[in-house]
């Protein structure tokens, strides 16, 4: 399941960002899944493994998902499209939250 919300203004702590995509990706299997089908050009993304996950989440591209995030851990990635990122979970139903800056 994928949910996304486009926002024109997001404030995180004392830092404000304009033009963001905020969303979550819940895996439906233990196979690698595209994090988003949104092809909008972005500058970077912060990905956070959900605190409720039962195991690590692996992040990577379509062929290799090798970077592991334990529940609650986050990762900052400079990338130009959310559709380039893939998520692989050990447990179906685990997932990530993300904020992409356009």
N, C-alpha and C positions, 0 to 999 in steps of 0.2 A: 504494500500500500504506500502510496506517495501522496503527501499533501504539501502544497506550496502556497505561499502568499506573497504577492508583490507589495512592497511598501515604498513610499516615497521618502520616508524618514524613519530611521531606527536609532534609538539612543541606547548605548551600552555603557553603563557607568557614567563617566563624564565625557565620553567621546560619542559624537553623533555622526551617522552615516546617511547619505542620501542614496536613493535608487538601490534597493536591496531586494534579494529574494530570500525569504525565510521559509524553511520547510523541515520536513522529517521524512525519513525513509524507513519503513518497517519491512523486513525481509519476509518473503513468503516461502522460502526454501533455504537450503544450505548451499545452493549454487550461487555463483557471482551474479549480481544484479546491478544494472545501471542505476546510479544514484538518482538521476533525473533525466527526463527526456527533453528538458528545457535547453534549447540551443542558444539562448541569449548570450552575448559576449559579456564576460565578467572579468574582473581583475584578480580576485582571490576568493577563497572560501574558508570558513572555519567549520570543521566537522567535529561533532562531539558524540561519542558513544553514549547511548541512553544509560542512565543510572540503573535502570531496571533490567538491563541485559543480564543474561545468565552466563555469558562467556565473552571472550574477546571478539571483536569485529575486525575484519581485515579490509584495508582500503588499498586500491591500486587502479590499474588500467584494465582494459578488457581481457588481457591475457595473464596478468600477474597481480594478485592482491596479496602483498607481502608485509605491508605496514600494519602492525597490530595496535588496536586501541582497547584497553580494558574498560569496563563500565565506568563512565564519568570522565574519562580522559578525552582530550581534544587535540586537534591538529590544525595548523594554519598552512594552507597550500596556495601558492601563486599558480593560477591556472586560468585559461581563457574560456572554458565551457564546463558547466556542471555535467553535461552528458559524457564527458571524458572520464569521469570517476565511476568506479565500480565498488560495490560493497559485498562482502562475503561474510556470512554469519555461521557459527557452529550450531546455533539453535534457531530454528524457524521462529519468527516473531520478534527476535532481537532487532535493533535498528540504531539509527543515528539521527541527530538533529543537525541542521546546517544553516549558516547565514552566508550568503554570497554577496559580495560588493560589486556593483556594476560600474 
